[in-house]
């Protein structure tokens, strides 16, 4: 009888120990094999669309993906804050991002640039990004834009007659 009593007592203690361990785990942790391990909160995708979840020990945080933000001053957030990542309108927020003679078009998470009518991109592409250092050149014939002007570039043949004349006079 005493053995049966000891067996029953050990099963009861094991059960109580398991429940006690579960009660002793901090938030963000769960019981596994009688110990507390980190719970991956990101498995449930708590951050919403247009955001990335980063699991940490006992917690997590979210960040908006490139081209989206909560506001200008905040980067990290959690689902408890009930915020949503919104598209950044780069065309409105970053004045003249595409450069002169261009039009900026916003798209979800990004933007692109195009040249105005009668202008052509220096890379030959219809759409380009501001980081590509593309310029839009005037394609109209007889244009008075700086892209179409001929600049005076003096070279030796230009000054040779003047140099010879000076040598003759000052001999």
C-alpha positions as CSV (number, residue, x, y, z in Angstrom):
1,X,0.0,0.0,0.0
2,X,2.8,2.4,0.8
3,X,4.3,1.9,-2.6
4,X,1.1,2.7,-4.3
5,X,0.8,5.7,-2.1
6,X,4.3,6.8,-3.1
7,X,3.6,6.3,-6.8
8,X,0.4,8.3,-6.5
9,X,2.2,11.1,-4.6
10,X,5.0,11.3,-7.2
11,X,2.5,11.5,-10.1
12,X,0.7,14.3,-8.2
13,X,4.0,16.2,-7.5
14,X,5.0,15.8,-11.2
15,X,1.7,17.2,-12.3
16,X,1.9,20.1,-9.8
17,X,5.5,20.8,-10.8
18,X,4.5,21.1,-14.5
19,X,1.7,23.5,-13.7
20,X,3.9,25.5,-11.4
21,X,6.5,25.8,-14.2
22,X,3.8,27.0,-16.5
23,X,2.8,29.6,-13.9
24,X,6.4,30.7,-13.5
25,X,7.1,31.4,-17.2
26,X,7.4,35.1,-18.0
27,X,5.2,36.6,-20.7
28,X,6.5,35.7,-24.1
29,X,7.7,32.3,-22.9
30,X,6.0,28.9,-22.7
31,X,6.7,25.6,-20.9
32,X,8.5,22.8,-22.8
33,X,10.0,19.8,-21.1
34,X,9.6,21.4,-17.6
35,X,11.4,24.6,-18.6
36,X,10.4,27.9,-20.1
37,X,11.4,28.6,-23.8
38,X,10.9,31.7,-25.9
39,X,7.6,31.8,-27.8
40,X,7.9,33.0,-31.4
41,X,5.2,35.7,-31.5
42,X,6.0,36.3,-35.1
43,X,4.5,32.9,-36.1
44,X,1.0,34.5,-35.8
45,X,2.0,37.4,-38.1
46,X,0.9,40.1,-35.6
47,X,2.3,43.1,-37.5
48,X,-0.1,43.2,-40.4
49,X,0.6,43.8,-44.1
50,X,3.5,46.0,-45.2
51,X,5.4,45.2,-42.0
52,X,8.0,42.7,-40.9
53,X,8.0,41.0,-37.5
54,X,11.2,40.5,-35.5
55,X,11.1,38.0,-32.7
56,X,13.1,38.8,-29.5
57,X,13.6,36.9,-26.3
58,X,10.2,37.0,-24.6
59,X,8.8,39.6,-27.0
60,X,8.8,41.0,-30.6
61,X,8.6,44.2,-32.5
62,X,7.4,45.3,-36.0
63,X,8.9,47.5,-38.6
64,X,7.3,48.8,-41.8
65,X,8.8,47.5,-45.0
66,X,10.7,49.9,-47.3
67,X,8.4,52.5,-48.8
68,X,5.9,52.4,-45.9
69,X,5.8,54.1,-42.5
70,X,3.7,54.8,-39.5
71,X,5.0,58.4,-39.2
72,X,8.3,60.2,-39.6
73,X,9.3,59.8,-36.0
74,X,8.6,56.2,-35.2
75,X,10.2,53.0,-36.6
76,X,9.3,50.1,-34.2
77,X,5.9,49.1,-32.9
78,X,3.8,46.2,-31.7
79,X,0.3,44.9,-32.6
80,X,-0.9,46.2,-29.2
81,X,-0.4,49.8,-30.6
82,X,-3.0,49.2,-33.3
83,X,-1.1,51.0,-36.0
84,X,-0.9,50.4,-39.7
85,X,2.0,51.0,-42.1
86,X,1.0,53.5,-44.8
87,X,2.5,54.1,-48.2
88,X,5.0,57.0,-48.3
89,X,4.2,59.3,-51.2
90,X,7.8,60.1,-52.1
91,X,6.6,62.5,-54.8
92,X,4.9,64.7,-52.2
93,X,7.3,64.1,-49.3
94,X,10.6,64.6,-51.2
95,X,10.2,67.7,-53.3
96,X,11.6,67.4,-56.8
97,X,13.0,63.9,-56.2
98,X,13.2,63.1,-59.9
99,X,15.0,66.3,-61.0
100,X,14.2,68.9,-63.7
101,X,11.9,68.2,-66.7
102,X,10.4,65.1,-65.0
103,X,7.2,63.8,-63.5
104,X,7.1,61.7,-60.4
105,X,4.5,59.0,-60.0
106,X,3.8,57.3,-56.7
107,X,3.2,53.5,-56.5
108,X,2.6,51.2,-53.5
109,X,5.9,51.1,-51.6
110,X,7.8,53.0,-54.2
111,X,7.8,55.6,-57.0
112,X,9.1,56.1,-60.5
113,X,10.2,59.0,-62.7
114,X,9.4,59.8,-66.3
115,X,10.5,62.7,-68.5
116,X,8.1,65.4,-69.5
117,X,6.8,65.4,-73.2
118,X,9.5,66.4,-75.6
119,X,12.2,65.2,-73.2
120,X,14.2,62.0,-73.3
121,X,15.9,60.1,-70.4
122,X,19.7,60.0,-70.7
123,X,19.5,56.2,-70.1
124,X,16.9,55.7,-72.9
125,X,14.3,54.1,-70.5
126,X,10.8,55.5,-70.2
127,X,10.7,54.9,-66.4
128,X,13.6,55.4,-64.1
129,X,14.4,55.9,-60.4
130,X,16.0,59.0,-58.9
131,X,19.0,57.0,-57.6
132,X,20.0,56.3,-61.2
133,X,21.2,59.9,-61.9
134,X,19.2,60.1,-65.1
135,X,18.7,63.5,-66.7
136,X,15.9,64.4,-69.2
137,X,17.2,66.2,-72.3
138,X,15.1,68.3,-74.7
139,X,14.5,66.5,-77.9
140,X,12.9,69.4,-79.9
141,X,15.0,70.7,-82.8
142,X,16.2,74.2,-82.5
143,X,15.6,74.1,-78.7
144,X,17.2,76.8,-76.6
145,X,17.6,74.6,-73.6
146,X,21.0,74.2,-72.1
147,X,21.1,70.6,-73.3
148,X,21.0,71.8,-77.0
149,X,23.4,74.7,-76.8
150,X,26.8,74.6,-78.5
151,X,29.5,75.8,-76.2
152,X,32.7,77.6,-77.3
153,X,35.6,75.4,-76.6
154,X,38.9,77.1,-77.5
155,X,41.7,74.7,-78.8
156,X,45.1,75.2,-80.3
157,X,43.9,75.5,-83.9
158,X,41.6,78.4,-82.8
159,X,44.5,80.4,-81.3
160,X,47.2,79.4,-83.8
161,X,46.8,82.4,-86.2
162,X,46.8,84.8,-83.2
163,X,50.0,83.2,-81.8
164,X,51.8,83.4,-85.2
165,X,50.7,87.0,-85.6
166,X,52.1,87.9,-82.1
167,X,55.4,86.1,-82.9
168,X,55.8,88.1,-86.1
169,X,55.1,91.5,-84.4
170,X,57.2,91.0,-81.3
171,X,60.4,89.5,-82.9
